[in-house]
């Protein structure tokens, strides 16, 4: 949402991916149309990602909350490294 001074609202995907890598933050996005391409290019350049979680268009909020709760409390961060996962 652009809450951090070094990641302003409207930042391009490559900048967001670099920020997430530098700050060890899993990225949650609804932008399936471009983010998949940008994460592939990011990884191809030898960069890494703590993980990218992409919301599907008609995801139910209850399902998203359940999934994110499992990610936060029942998984290891290493499971998401350099991985793209669609949230049902």
Phi and psi restraints in degrees (range 20) as a CNS / XPLOR table:
assign (resid 1 and name C) (resid 2 and name N)
       (resid 2 and name CA) (resid 2 and name C) 1.0 82.7 20.0 2
assign (resid 2 and name N) (resid 2 and name CA)
       (resid 2 and name C) (resid 3 and name N) 1.0 25.6 20.0 2
assign (resid 2 and name C) (resid 3 and name N)
       (resid 3 and name CA) (resid 3 and name C) 1.0 -72.0 20.0 2
assign (resid 3 and name N) (resid 3 and name CA)
       (resid 3 and name C) (resid 4 and name N) 1.0 -22.8 20.0 2
assign (resid 3 and name C) (resid 4 and name N)
       (resid 4 and name CA) (resid 4 and name C) 1.0 -97.9 20.0 2
assign (resid 4 and name N) (resid 4 and name CA)
       (resid 4 and name C) (resid 5 and name N) 1.0 139.8 20.0 2
assign (resid 4 and name C) (resid 5 and name N)
       (resid 5 and name CA) (resid 5 and name C) 1.0 -58.4 20.0 2
assign (resid 5 and name N) (resid 5 and name CA)
       (resid 5 and name C) (resid 6 and name N) 1.0 -31.4 20.0 2
assign (resid 5 and name C) (resid 6 and name N)
       (resid 6 and name CA) (resid 6 and name C) 1.0 -91.5 20.0 2
assign (resid 6 and name N) (resid 6 and name CA)
       (resid 6 and name C) (resid 7 and name N) 1.0 6.9 20.0 2
assign (resid 6 and name C) (resid 7 and name N)
       (resid 7 and name CA) (resid 7 and name C) 1.0 -140.2 20.0 2
assign (resid 7 and name N) (resid 7 and name CA)
       (resid 7 and name C) (resid 8 and name N) 1.0 79.4 20.0 2
assign (resid 7 and name C) (resid 8 and name N)
       (resid 8 and name CA) (resid 8 and name C) 1.0 -69.3 20.0 2
assign (resid 8 and name N) (resid 8 and name CA)
       (resid 8 and name C) (resid 9 and name N) 1.0 154.5 20.0 2
assign (resid 8 and name C) (resid 9 and name N)
       (resid 9 and name CA) (resid 9 and name C) 1.0 -53.9 20.0 2
assign (resid 9 and name N) (resid 9 and name CA)
       (resid 9 and name C) (resid 10 and name N) 1.0 135.0 20.0 2
assign (resid 9 and name C) (resid 10 and name N)
       (resid 10 and name CA) (resid 10 and name C) 1.0 86.7 20.0 2
assign (resid 10 and name N) (resid 10 and name CA)
       (resid 10 and name C) (resid 11 and name N) 1.0 10.2 20.0 2
assign (resid 10 and name C) (resid 11 and name N)
       (resid 11 and name CA) (resid 11 and name C) 1.0 -61.4 20.0 2
assign (resid 11 and name N) (resid 11 and name CA)
       (resid 11 and name C) (resid 12 and name N) 1.0 142.8 20.0 2
assign (resid 11 and name C) (resid 12 and name N)
       (resid 12 and name CA) (resid 12 and name C) 1.0 -68.7 20.0 2
assign (resid 12 and name N) (resid 12 and name CA)
       (resid 12 and name C) (resid 13 and name N) 1.0 153.2 20.0 2
assign (resid 12 and name C) (resid 13 and name N)
       (resid 13 and name CA) (resid 13 and name C) 1.0 -50.6 20.0 2
assign (resid 13 and name N) (resid 13 and name CA)
       (resid 13 and name C) (resid 14 and name N) 1.0 -47.5 20.0 2
assign (resid 13 and name C) (resid 14 and name N)
       (resid 14 and name CA) (resid 14 and name C) 1.0 -58.6 20.0 2
assign (resid 14 and name N) (resid 14 and name CA)
       (resid 14 and name C) (resid 15 and name N) 1.0 -37.4 20.0 2
assign (resid 14 and name C) (resid 15 and name N)
       (resid 15 and name CA) (resid 15 and name C) 1.0 -68.5 20.0 2
assign (resid 15 and name N) (resid 15 and name CA)
       (resid 15 and name C) (resid 16 and name N) 1.0 -40.0 20.0 2
assign (resid 15 and name C) (resid 16 and name N)
       (resid 16 and name CA) (resid 16 and name C) 1.0 -63.0 20.0 2
assign (resid 16 and name N) (resid 16 and name CA)
       (resid 16 and name C) (resid 17 and name N) 1.0 -42.5 20.0 2
assign (resid 16 and name C) (resid 17 and name N)
       (resid 17 and name CA) (resid 17 and name C) 1.0 -65.1 20.0 2
assign (resid 17 and name N) (resid 17 and name CA)
       (resid 17 and name C) (resid 18 and name N) 1.0 -40.5 20.0 2
assign (resid 17 and name C) (resid 18 and name N)
       (resid 18 and name CA) (resid 18 and name C) 1.0 -64.8 20.0 2
assign (resid 18 and name N) (resid 18 and name CA)
       (resid 18 and name C) (resid 19 and name N) 1.0 -41.8 20.0 2
assign (resid 18 and name C) (resid 19 and name N)
       (resid 19 and name CA) (resid 19 and name C) 1.0 -61.6 20.0 2
assign (resid 19 and name N) (resid 19 and name CA)
       (resid 19 and name C) (resid 20 and name N) 1.0 -45.9 20.0 2
assign (resid 19 and name C) (resid 20 and name N)
       (resid 20 and name CA) (resid 20 and name C) 1.0 -61.2 20.0 2
assign (resid 20 and name N) (resid 20 and name CA)
       (resid 20 and name C) (resid 21 and name N) 1.0 -40.9 20.0 2
assign (resid 20 and name C) (resid 21 and name N)
       (resid 21 and name CA) (resid 21 and name C) 1.0 -64.1 20.0 2
assign (resid 21 and name N) (resid 21 and name CA)
       (resid 21 and name C) (resid 22 and name N) 1.0 -48.2 20.0 2
assign (resid 21 and name C) (resid 22 and name N)
       (resid 22 and name CA) (resid 22 and name C) 1.0 -64.8 20.0 2
assign (resid 22 and name N) (resid 22 and name CA)
       (resid 22 and name C) (resid 23 and name N) 1.0 -31.7 20.0 2
assign (resid 22 and name C) (resid 23 and name N)
       (resid 23 and name CA) (resid 23 and name C) 1.0 -103.4 20.0 2
assign (resid 23 and name N) (resid 23 and name CA)
       (resid 23 and name C) (resid 24 and name N) 1.0 6.4 20.0 2
assign (resid 23 and name C) (resid 24 and name N)
       (resid 24 and name CA) (resid 24 and name C) 1.0 52.8 20.0 2
assign (resid 24 and name N) (resid 24 and name CA)
       (resid 24 and name C) (resid 25 and name N) 1.0 51.7 20.0 2
assign (resid 24 and name C) (resid 25 and name N)
       (resid 25 and name CA) (resid 25 and name C) 1.0 -117.9 20.0 2
assign (resid 25 and name N) (resid 25 and name CA)
       (resid 25 and name C) (resid 26 and name N) 1.0 129.1 20.0 2
assign (resid 25 and name C) (resid 26 and name N)
       (resid 26 and name CA) (resid 26 and name C) 1.0 -70.1 20.0 2
assign (resid 26 and name N) (resid 26 and name CA)
       (resid 26 and name C) (resid 27 and name N) 1.0 134.3 20.0 2
assign (resid 26 and name C) (resid 27 and name N)
       (resid 27 and name CA) (resid 27 and name C) 1.0 -95.7 20.0 2
assign (resid 27 and name N) (resid 27 and name CA)
       (resid 27 and name C) (resid 28 and name N) 1.0 131.3 20.0 2
assign (resid 27 and name C) (resid 28 and name N)
       (resid 28 and name CA) (resid 28 and name C) 1.0 -114.5 20.0 2
assign (resid 28 and name N) (resid 28 and name CA)
       (resid 28 and name C) (resid 29 and name N) 1.0 125.6 20.0 2
assign (resid 28 and name C) (resid 29 and name N)
       (resid 29 and name CA) (resid 29 and name C) 1.0 -142.4 20.0 2
assign (resid 29 and name N) (resid 29 and name CA)
       (resid 29 and name C) (resid 30 and name N) 1.0 155.2 20.0 2
assign (resid 29 and name C) (resid 30 and name N)
       (resid 30 and name CA) (resid 30 and name C) 1.0 -103.7 20.0 2
assign (resid 30 and name N) (resid 30 and name CA)
       (resid 30 and name C) (resid 31 and name N) 1.0 0.2 20.0 2
assign (resid 30 and name C) (resid 31 and name N)
       (resid 31 and name CA) (resid 31 and name C) 1.0 -89.2 20.0 2
assign (resid 31 and name N) (resid 31 and name CA)
       (resid 31 and name C) (resid 32 and name N) 1.0 73.1 20.0 2
assign (resid 31 and name C) (resid 32 and name N)
       (resid 32 and name CA) (resid 32 and name C) 1.0 -70.7 20.0 2
assign (resid 32 and name N) (resid 32 and name CA)
       (resid 32 and name C) (resid 33 and name N) 1.0 -27.9 20.0 2
assign (resid 32 and name C) (resid 33 and name N)
       (resid 33 and name CA) (resid 33 and name C) 1.0 -65.7 20.0 2
assign (resid 33 and name N) (resid 33 and name CA)
       (resid 33 and name C) (resid 34 and name N) 1.0 -36.8 20.0 2
assign (resid 33 and name C) (resid 34 and name N)
       (resid 34 and name CA) (resid 34 and name C) 1.0 -115.2 20.0 2
assign (resid 34 and name N) (resid 34 and name CA)
       (resid 34 and name C) (resid 35 and name N) 1.0 -27.4 20.0 2
assign (resid 34 and name C) (resid 35 and name N)
       (resid 35 and name CA) (resid 35 and name C) 1.0 -63.1 20.0 2
assign (resid 35 and name N) (resid 35 and name CA)
       (resid 35 and name C) (resid 36 and name N) 1.0 -38.1 20.0 2
assign (resid 35 and name C) (resid 36 and name N)
       (resid 36 and name CA) (resid 36 and name C) 1.0 -59.1 20.0 2
assign (resid 36 and name N) (resid 36 and name CA)
       (resid 36 and name C) (resid 37 and name N) 1.0 -42.6 20.0 2
assign (resid 36 and name C) (resid 37 and name N)
       (resid 37 and name CA) (resid 37 and name C) 1.0 -66.4 20.0 2
assign (resid 37 and name N) (resid 37 and name CA)
       (resid 37 and name C) (resid 38 and name N) 1.0 -44.3 20.0 2
assign (resid 37 and name C) (resid 38 and name N)
       (resid 38 and name CA) (resid 38 and name C) 1.0 -68.9 20.0 2
assign (resid 38 and name N) (resid 38 and name CA)
       (resid 38 and name C) (resid 39 and name N) 1.0 -37.6 20.0 2
assign (resid 38 and name C) (resid 39 and name N)
       (resid 39 and name CA) (resid 39 and name C) 1.0 -67.8 20.0 2
assign (resid 39 and name N) (resid 39 and name CA)
       (resid 39 and name C) (resid 40 and name N) 1.0 -37.1 20.0 2
assign (resid 39 and name C) (resid 40 and name N)
       (resid 40 and name CA) (resid 40 and name C) 1.0 -62.3 20.0 2
assign (resid 40 and name N) (resid 40 and name CA)
       (resid 40 and name C) (resid 41 and name N) 1.0 -43.9 20.0 2
assign (resid 40 and name C) (resid 41 and name N)
       (resid 41 and name CA) (resid 41 and name C) 1.0 -66.3 20.0 2
assign (resid 41 and name N) (resid 41 and name CA)
       (resid 41 and name C) (resid 42 and name N) 1.0 -39.5 20.0 2
assign (resid 41 and name C) (resid 42 and name N)
       (resid 42 and name CA) (resid 42 and name C) 1.0 -59.3 20.0 2
assign (resid 42 and name N) (resid 42 and name CA)
       (resid 42 and name C) (resid 43 and name N) 1.0 -47.5 20.0 2
assign (resid 42 and name C) (resid 43 and name N)
       (resid 43 and name CA) (resid 43 and name C) 1.0 -68.8 20.0 2
assign (resid 43 and name N) (resid 43 and name CA)
       (resid 43 and name C) (resid 44 and name N) 1.0 -37.3 20.0 2
assign (resid 43 and name C) (resid 44 and name N)
       (resid 44 and name CA) (resid 44 and name C) 1.0 -63.5 20.0 2
assign (resid 44 and name N) (resid 44 and name CA)
       (resid 44 and name C) (resid 45 and name N) 1.0 -27.3 20.0 2
assign (resid 44 and name C) (resid 45 and name N)
       (resid 45 and name CA) (resid 45 and name C) 1.0 -80.7 20.0 2
assign (resid 45 and name N) (resid 45 and name CA)
       (resid 45 and name C) (resid 46 and name N) 1.0 2.1 20.0 2
assign (resid 45 and name C) (resid 46 and name N)
       (resid 46 and name CA) (resid 46 and name C) 1.0 92.0 20.0 2
assign (resid 46 and name N) (resid 46 and name CA)
       (resid 46 and name C) (resid 47 and name N) 1.0 4.4 20.0 2
assign (resid 46 and name C) (resid 47 and name N)
       (resid 47 and name CA) (resid 47 and name C) 1.0 -80.4 20.0 2
assign (resid 47 and name N) (resid 47 and name CA)
       (resid 47 and name C) (resid 48 and name N) 1.0 172.7 20.0 2
assign (resid 47 and name C) (resid 48 and name N)
       (resid 48 and name CA) (resid 48 and name C) 1.0 -127.2 20.0 2
assign (resid 48 and name N) (resid 48 and name CA)
       (resid 48 and name C) (resid 49 and name N) 1.0 169.3 20.0 2
assign (resid 48 and name C) (resid 49 and name N)
       (resid 49 and name CA) (resid 49 and name C) 1.0 -139.2 20.0 2
assign (resid 49 and name N) (resid 49 and name CA)
       (resid 49 and name C) (resid 50 and name N) 1.0 136.9 20.0 2
assign (resid 49 and name C) (resid 50 and name N)
       (resid 50 and name CA) (resid 50 and name C) 1.0 -68.0 20.0 2
assign (resid 50 and name N) (resid 50 and name CA)
       (resid 50 and name C) (resid 51 and name N) 1.0 -10.9 20.0 2
assign (resid 50 and name C) (resid 51 and name N)
       (resid 51 and name CA) (resid 51 and name C) 1.0 133.9 20.0 2
assign (resid 51 and name N) (resid 51 and name CA)
       (resid 51 and name C) (resid 52 and name N) 1.0 150.6 20.0 2
assign (resid 51 and name C) (resid 52 and name N)
       (resid 52 and name CA) (resid 52 and name C) 1.0 -128.8 20.0 2
assign (resid 52 and name N) (resid 52 and name CA)
       (resid 52 and name C) (resid 53 and name N) 1.0 123.9 20.0 2
assign (resid 52 and name C) (resid 53 and name N)
       (resid 53 and name CA) (resid 53 and name C) 1.0 -111.1 20.0 2
assign (resid 53 and name N) (resid 53 and name CA)
       (resid 53 and name C) (resid 54 and name N) 1.0 119.5 20.0 2
assign (resid 53 and name C) (resid 54 and name N)
       (resid 54 and name CA) (resid 54 and name C) 1.0 -108.1 20.0 2
assign (resid 54 and name N) (resid 54 and name CA)
       (resid 54 and name C) (resid 55 and name N) 1.0 126.9 20.0 2
assign (resid 54 and name C) (resid 55 and name N)
       (resid 55 and name CA) (resid 55 and name C) 1.0 -78.3 20.0 2
assign (resid 55 and name N) (resid 55 and name CA)
       (resid 55 and name C) (resid 56 and name N) 1.0 133.4 20.0 2
assign (resid 55 and name C) (resid 56 and name N)
       (resid 56 and name CA) (resid 56 and name C) 1.0 -76.5 20.0 2
assign (resid 56 and name N) (resid 56 and name CA)
       (resid 56 and name C) (resid 57 and name N) 1.0 157.9 20.0 2
assign (resid 56 and name C) (resid 57 and name N)
       (resid 57 and name CA) (resid 57 and name C) 1.0 -56.1 20.0 2
assign (resid 57 and name N) (resid 57 and name CA)
       (resid 57 and name C) (resid 58 and name N) 1.0 -46.2 20.0 2
assign (resid 57 and name C) (resid 58 and name N)
       (resid 58 and name CA) (resid 58 and name C) 1.0 -107.6 20.0 2
assign (resid 58 and name N) (resid 58 and name CA)
       (resid 58 and name C) (resid 59 and name N) 1.0 34.9 20.0 2
assign (resid 58 and name C) (resid 59 and name N)
       (resid 59 and name CA) (resid 59 and name C) 1.0 -65.3 20.0 2
assign (resid 59 and name N) (resid 59 and name CA)
       (resid 59 and name C) (resid 60 and name N) 1.0 135.5 20.0 2
assign (resid 59 and name C) (resid 60 and name N)
       (resid 60 and name CA) (resid 60 and name C) 1.0 -80.4 20.0 2
assign (resid 60 and name N) (resid 60 and name CA)
       (resid 60 and name C) (resid 61 and name N) 1.0 137.5 20.0 2
assign (resid 60 and name C) (resid 61 and name N)
       (resid 61 and name CA) (resid 61 and name C) 1.0 -58.0 20.0 2
assign (resid 61 and name N) (resid 61 and name CA)
       (resid 61 and name C) (resid 62 and name N) 1.0 -37.6 20.0 2
assign (resid 61 and name C) (resid 62 and name N)
       (resid 62 and name CA) (resid 62 and name C) 1.0 -62.6 20.0 2
assign (resid 62 and name N) (resid 62 and name CA)
       (resid 62 and name C) (resid 63 and name N) 1.0 -40.2 20.0 2
assign (resid 62 and name C) (resid 63 and name N)
       (resid 63 and name CA) (resid 63 and name C) 1.0 -67.2 20.0 2
assign (resid 63 and name N) (resid 63 and name CA)
       (resid 63 and name C) (resid 64 and name N) 1.0 -39.5 20.0 2
assign (resid 63 and name C) (resid 64 and name N)
       (resid 64 and name CA) (resid 64 and name C) 1.0 -64.5 20.0 2
assign (resid 64 and name N) (resid 64 and name CA)
       (resid 64 and name C) (resid 65 and name N) 1.0 -45.6 20.0 2
assign (resid 64 and name C) (resid 65 and name N)
       (resid 65 and name CA) (resid 65 and name C) 1.0 -62.3 20.0 2
assign (resid 65 and name N) (resid 65 and name CA)
       (resid 65 and name C) (resid 66 and name N) 1.0 -42.6 20.0 2
assign (resid 65 and name C) (resid 66 and name N)
       (resid 66 and name CA) (resid 66 and name C) 1.0 -61.3 20.0 2
assign (resid 66 and name N) (resid 66 and name CA)
       (resid 66 and name C) (resid 67 and name N) 1.0 -45.9 20.0 2
assign (resid 66 and name C) (resid 67 and name N)
       (resid 67 and name CA) (resid 67 and name C) 1.0 -61.9 20.0 2
assign (resid 67 and name N) (resid 67 and name CA)
       (resid 67 and name C) (resid 68 and name N) 1.0 -46.9 20.0 2
assign (resid 67 and name C) (resid 68 and name N)
       (resid 68 and name CA) (resid 68 and name C) 1.0 -65.7 20.0 2
assign (resid 68 and name N) (resid 68 and name CA)
       (resid 68 and name C) (resid 69 and name N) 1.0 -33.3 20.0 2
assign (resid 68 and name C) (resid 69 and name N)
       (resid 69 and name CA) (resid 69 and name C) 1.0 -64.4 20.0 2
assign (resid 69 and name N) (resid 69 and name CA)
       (resid 69 and name C) (resid 70 and name N) 1.0 -42.3 20.0 2
assign (resid 69 and name C) (resid 70 and name N)
       (resid 70 and name CA) (resid 70 and name C) 1.0 -64.2 20.0 2
assign (resid 70 and name N) (resid 70 and name CA)
       (resid 70 and name C) (resid 71 and name N) 1.0 -41.3 20.0 2
assign (resid 70 and name C) (resid 71 and name N)
       (resid 71 and name CA) (resid 71 and name C) 1.0 -60.9 20.0 2
assign (resid 71 and name N) (resid 71 and name CA)
       (resid 71 and name C) (resid 72 and name N) 1.0 -45.0 20.0 2
assign (resid 71 and name C) (resid 72 and name N)
       (resid 72 and name CA) (resid 72 and name C) 1.0 -71.2 20.0 2
assign (resid 72 and name N) (resid 72 and name CA)
       (resid 72 and name C) (resid 73 and name N) 1.0 -38.7 20.0 2
assign (resid 72 and name C) (resid 73 and name N)
       (resid 73 and name CA) (resid 73 and name C) 1.0 -113.2 20.0 2
assign (resid 73 and name N) (resid 73 and name CA)
       (resid 73 and name C) (resid 74 and name N) 1.0 -16.3 20.0 2
assign (resid 73 and name C) (resid 74 and name N)
       (resid 74 and name CA) (resid 74 and name C) 1.0 -124.6 20.0 2
assign (resid 74 and name N) (resid 74 and name CA)
       (resid 74 and name C) (resid 75 and name N) 1.0 17.0 20.0 2
assign (resid 74 and name C) (resid 75 and name N)
       (resid 75 and name CA) (resid 75 and name C) 1.0 -137.0 20.0 2
assign (resid 75 and name N) (resid 75 and name CA)
       (resid 75 and name C) (resid 76 and name N) 1.0 166.4 20.0 2
assign (resid 75 and name C) (resid 76 and name N)
       (resid 76 and name CA) (resid 76 and name C) 1.0 -100.8 20.0 2
assign (resid 76 and name N) (resid 76 and name CA)
       (resid 76 and name C) (resid 77 and name N) 1.0 136.7 20.0 2
assign (resid 76 and name C) (resid 77 and name N)
       (resid 77 and name CA) (resid 77 and name C) 1.0 -52.6 20.0 2
assign (resid 77 and name N) (resid 77 and name CA)
       (resid 77 and name C) (resid 78 and name N) 1.0 -31.0 20.0 2
assign (resid 77 and name C) (resid 78 and name N)
       (resid 78 and name CA) (resid 78 and name C) 1.0 -62.8 20.0 2
assign (resid 78 and name N) (resid 78 and name CA)
       (resid 78 and name C) (resid 79 and name N) 1.0 -24.5 20.0 2
assign (resid 78 and name C) (resid 79 and name N)
       (resid 79 and name CA) (resid 79 and name C) 1.0 -63.9 20.0 2
assign (resid 79 and name N) (resid 79 and name CA)
       (resid 79 and name C) (resid 80 and name N) 1.0 -24.6 20.0 2
assign (resid 79 and name C) (resid 80 and name N)
       (resid 80 and name CA) (resid 80 and name C) 1.0 -101.2 20.0 2
assign (resid 80 and name N) (resid 80 and name CA)
       (resid 80 and name C) (resid 81 and name N) 1.0 -8.2 20.0 2
assign (resid 80 and name C) (resid 81 and name N)
       (resid 81 and name CA) (resid 81 and name C) 1.0 -57.1 20.0 2
assign (resid 81 and name N) (resid 81 and name CA)
       (resid 81 and name C) (resid 82 and name N) 1.0 128.3 20.0 2
assign (resid 81 and name C) (resid 82 and name N)
       (resid 82 and name CA) (resid 82 and name C) 1.0 58.4 20.0 2
assign (resid 82 and name N) (resid 82 and name CA)
       (resid 82 and name C) (resid 83 and name N) 1.0 29.3 20.0 2
assign (resid 82 and name C) (resid 83 and name N)
       (resid 83 and name CA) (resid 83 and name C) 1.0 -122.2 20.0 2
assign (resid 83 and name N) (resid 83 and name CA)
       (resid 83 and name C) (resid 84 and name N) 1.0 143.8 20.0 2
assign (resid 83 and name C) (resid 84 and name N)
       (resid 84 and name CA) (resid 84 and name C) 1.0 -110.6 20.0 2
assign (resid 84 and name N) (resid 84 and name CA)
       (resid 84 and name C) (resid 85 and name N) 1.0 129.1 20.0 2
assign (resid 84 and name C) (resid 85 and name N)
       (resid 85 and name CA) (resid 85 and name C) 1.0 -130.2 20.0 2
assign (resid 85 and name N) (resid 85 and name CA)
       (resid 85 and name C) (resid 86 and name N) 1.0 131.4 20.0 2
assign (resid 85 and name C) (resid 86 and name N)
       (resid 86 and name CA) (resid 86 and name C) 1.0 -86.9 20.0 2
assign (resid 86 and name N) (resid 86 and name CA)
       (resid 86 and name C) (resid 87 and name N) 1.0 132.2 20.0 2
assign (resid 86 and name C) (resid 87 and name N)
       (resid 87 and name CA) (resid 87 and name C) 1.0 -90.5 20.0 2
assign (resid 87 and name N) (resid 87 and name CA)
       (resid 87 and name C) (resid 88 and name N) 1.0 122.8 20.0 2
